[in-house]
Amino acid sequence: MIGKIIHEIRKQKGLTLSELAKRAKVSKSYLSNIERNLNQNPSIQVVNRIAAVLGVELDDFFDTGKNINNQQEIDQDLLDLVKELKETGIEKEQIKDYRTLIEFIKWQHQKASVEKA
C-alpha cells in the first residue's frame, strides 16, 4: 500500500526509480521492492528519506484514503476559501469563532466515511 503511494508521488514529481533511490540513499532494487509492495515493512528511516526527497510529509504515505491528485485540488480550494474570508473582512483570529461549525462538518464527514465502510 505504501509502495503504491510512493510510486504515484514519484511519477507525479517526474523522478525515475534510479533518481529517487540515489537521492534517498537506498538501493534501486530495495526501492523497487517497496514500490511493488514486495517489501511491505520498510524502516521508518528509509521512508523518511524518501518522503524528504519527494517533498511530502511522512504521514502522506500512510493516509490510505487520500487521492494524491485530488489533494492538490483540495489545497487550492482551501487557498480560495482563505482568500474569500480575507476579502470579506474576516481575520485569522475570528476563524476560531467558527470552530464549532468546522467541528460539526468534520463530524459529518467522519460519520459519512464510517457509513460507506
C-alpha positions in Angstrom: 0.0 0.0 0.0 2.8 2.5 0.9 4.6 1.4 -2.2 1.8 2.4 -4.5 1.6 5.8 -2.9 5.4 6.3 -3.2 5.2 5.2 -6.8 2.4 7.6 -7.6 4.1 10.6 -6.0 7.4 9.7 -7.6 5.8 9.6 -11.1 3.9 12.9 -10.3 7.2 14.5 -9.4 8.8 13.2 -12.6 11.5 11.2 -10.9 12.8 7.9 -12.2 13.2 5.0 -9.8 17.0 5.4 -10.1 16.9 9.1 -9.3 14.7 8.7 -6.2 16.9 5.7 -5.0 20.1 7.7 -5.4 18.7 10.9 -3.7 17.2 8.9 -0.8 20.4 6.8 -0.4 18.7 3.4 -0.9 19.4 0.8 -3.5 17.3 0.8 -6.6 16.2 -2.8 -6.1 15.2 -2.0 -2.5 13.1 0.9 -3.6 11.6 -1.2 -6.4 10.6 -3.8 -3.9 8.9 -1.2 -1.8 7.0 0.3 -4.7 5.9 -3.2 -5.8 4.9 -4.0 -2.2 7.3 -6.9 -2.1 8.8 -5.2 1.0 5.7 -4.0 2.9 7.6 -3.0 6.0 10.5 -0.6 5.2 12.2 1.1 8.0 11.0 4.4 9.2 14.4 5.9 8.4 14.1 4.8 4.7 10.5 6.0 4.4 11.5 9.4 6.0 14.3 9.9 3.5 12.0 9.0 0.6 9.4 11.5 1.9 12.1 14.2 2.2 13.3 13.7 -1.4 9.7 13.7 -2.7 8.9 16.8 -0.7 6.0 15.3 1.2 5.1 14.7 4.8 5.8 11.2 6.2 2.1 10.7 7.1 1.1 11.3 3.4 2.3 7.7 2.8 0.0 6.3 5.4 -3.3 8.0 4.6 -4.8 5.3 2.5 -8.0 7.2 1.7 -6.0 10.1 0.2 -6.1 10.6 -3.6 -2.8 12.4 -4.5 -4.3 14.2 -7.4 -7.3 15.4 -5.5 -5.1 16.7 -2.7 -3.8 19.5 -5.0 -7.4 20.5 -5.8 -8.4 20.5 -2.2 -5.4 22.6 -1.3 -6.4 25.1 -4.0 -9.9 25.1 -2.6 -8.6 25.9 0.8 -6.5 28.7 -0.5 -9.5 30.1 -2.3 -11.5 29.9 0.9 -8.9 31.8 2.8 -8.7 34.4 0.1 -12.5 34.8 0.2 -12.5 35.1 4.0 -9.9 37.8 3.8 -11.9 39.7 1.2 -15.0 39.6 3.4 -13.0 41.1 6.3 -12.8 38.0 8.5 -9.5 37.9 10.3 -7.5 34.9 11.2 -8.3 35.3 14.9 -12.1 35.3 14.1 -11.9 31.9 12.5 -11.7 30.4 16.0 -15.4 31.6 16.4 -16.3 29.3 13.5 -14.7 26.3 15.2 -18.0 24.8 16.3 -19.2 24.8 12.7 -16.0 23.3 11.4 -16.1 20.6 14.1 -19.7 19.8 13.0 -18.7 19.5 9.4 -15.8 17.3 10.3 -18.1 15.1 12.4 -20.5 14.7 9.4 -17.6 13.8 7.2 -16.3 11.1 9.6 -19.9 9.8 10.0 -20.3 9.5 6.2 -16.9 7.7 5.9 -18.0 5.1 8.5 -21.3 4.6 6.8 -19.5 3.9 3.5 -17.3 1.3 5.1 
